[in-house]
């Protein structure tokens, strides 16, 4: 098939030198076709033609799709930011420094696109000048693990927007790249906490492990790792305190927490385990029965059942 298609190209009226042949073999669209790829590999390996700009065309299409996905009132600034990134890459190439790759520019445009969508859908703002620090902080909270990367891109964008007089102030100026320390996840209401407390302290349906993990987290701010790594040697039965993780001092337990800890210890005792941890999730496997020793050979064993090496000589 490739040879047939190449023959049709050679019979045409266009020039037959390698560069022109390569350009006429290209298909419009995102893929230039198997014939064009084969000709490009062949001609460039023998220095007969220059590589095509297919990669640049595909990258330009990806950038344009990200710009087109931006809400229309915020789209011109996004397009201008893309042109600014491309111009900065050309300057870096001329200066022989590290230019931005296509993937970096596309990721930056995707971040600006996501912020524009967030402002339009969640904040009801159709102008970049209306974005404030609270909007940026709320946007960064949607993906906490990508906070540093996203904030870096947004600082570049708002620096560009301020130089073009699109915004008057940079809303990312006073934001920290690191996430705030401490627990930031969802919490249960006060009524739900009371209901869980009653379940863990009075309900026989609550497993001792569930009750211990719940009360230690609710009353003593203990993480699941600290409770799972709790050992028998960490319990002070005299002062009714436990050592949790790397905390510098023992944690005194209230009567409810101490009673739940005793339930866990009773449950652990029933398992008859040698595991030093308080929470044991599996009972030890029963010991395998001893293997029976092989029966010794007797004189009644037939000669046919003996191995060949033990057969009597003829």
PECOR-V367908 format. One record per backbone hydrogen bond with DSSP energy under -0.5 kcal/mol. CO is the residue of the C=O (numbers start at 1). NH is the residue of the N-H. E is the energy in kcal/mol with one decimal. If there is no record, write none. Layout:
# PECOR-V367908
CO;NH;E
CO;NH;E
This chain:
# PECOR-V367908
1;5;-2.4
2;6;-2.4
3;7;-2.2
4;8;-1.8
5;9;-1.7
6;10;-2.2
7;11;-1.5
9;12;-1.1
17;21;-2.5
18;22;-2.5
19;23;-1.9
20;24;-2.2
21;25;-1.3
22;26;-0.7
23;26;-0.6
32;27;-1.0
33;37;-1.9
34;38;-2.4
35;39;-2.6
36;40;-2.4
37;41;-2.3
38;42;-2.2
39;43;-3.0
40;44;-2.5
41;45;-1.5
42;46;-1.0
43;48;-3.2
43;49;-0.7
44;47;-1.0
53;57;-2.3
54;58;-2.5
55;59;-2.3
56;60;-2.4
57;61;-2.1
58;62;-2.2
59;63;-2.4
60;64;-2.2
61;65;-2.1
62;66;-1.6
63;67;-1.9
64;68;-2.8
65;69;-1.3
67;70;-1.5
71;74;-1.3
71;75;-0.6
72;75;-0.9
72;76;-0.6
74;78;-1.1
75;79;-2.5
76;80;-2.3
77;81;-2.1
78;82;-1.9
79;83;-2.0
80;84;-2.1
81;85;-2.1
82;86;-2.0
83;87;-2.4
84;88;-2.1
85;89;-1.8
86;90;-2.0
87;91;-2.1
88;92;-2.0
89;93;-2.1
90;94;-2.2
91;95;-2.0
92;97;-2.6
93;96;-0.8
97;99;-0.9
101;105;-2.0
102;106;-2.5
103;107;-2.2
104;108;-2.0
105;109;-2.4
106;110;-2.2
107;111;-1.9
108;112;-2.1
109;113;-2.5
110;114;-2.4
111;115;-2.2
112;116;-2.4
113;117;-2.3
114;118;-2.2
115;119;-2.7
116;120;-2.2
117;121;-2.8
118;122;-2.2
118;123;-1.1
119;125;-2.7
127;130;-1.4
128;131;-1.4
132;136;-1.8
133;137;-2.4
134;138;-2.2
135;139;-2.2
136;140;-2.5
137;141;-1.5
138;142;-0.7
139;142;-0.9
140;143;-0.8
141;144;-0.6
143;146;-1.0
144;147;-1.4
146;150;-2.7
147;151;-2.8
148;152;-1.9
149;153;-1.7
150;154;-2.5
151;155;-2.2
152;156;-1.6
153;157;-2.4
154;158;-2.7
155;159;-1.8
156;160;-2.1
157;161;-2.8
158;162;-2.0
159;163;-1.8
160;164;-1.5
161;166;-3.2
161;167;-1.0
162;165;-1.2
169;171;-0.8
170;173;-1.3
172;175;-0.9
189;193;-2.1
190;194;-2.0
191;195;-2.1
192;196;-2.5
193;197;-2.3
194;198;-2.2
195;199;-1.8
196;200;-2.7
197;201;-1.5
198;202;-2.1
198;203;-0.8
199;203;-1.1
203;206;-0.9
207;211;-2.6
208;212;-2.4
209;213;-2.5
210;214;-2.5
211;215;-2.6
212;216;-2.4
213;217;-1.7
214;218;-2.6
215;219;-3.0
215;220;-0.6
216;220;-1.0
216;222;-2.0
217;221;-0.8
223;227;-1.8
224;228;-2.6
225;229;-2.0
227;230;-1.2
230;278;-2.6
231;234;-1.1
232;235;-1.5
234;236;-0.5
234;243;-1.6
235;237;-0.8
236;240;-1.1
236;241;-1.6
240;253;-2.6
241;236;-3.3
242;244;-0.6
242;251;-3.7
243;245;-0.6
244;247;-2.2
250;252;-0.7
251;242;-1.9
254;258;-2.6
255;259;-2.3
256;260;-2.0
257;261;-2.1
258;262;-2.0
259;263;-1.7
260;264;-1.9
261;265;-2.2
262;266;-2.3
263;267;-2.3
264;268;-2.4
265;269;-2.1
266;270;-1.6
267;271;-0.9
268;271;-0.5
268;272;-0.6
268;273;-0.7
269;272;-0.9
276;232;-2.4
278;280;-0.7
279;281;-0.5
298;301;-1.5
302;305;-0.7
303;306;-0.8
307;310;-0.9
308;311;-0.8
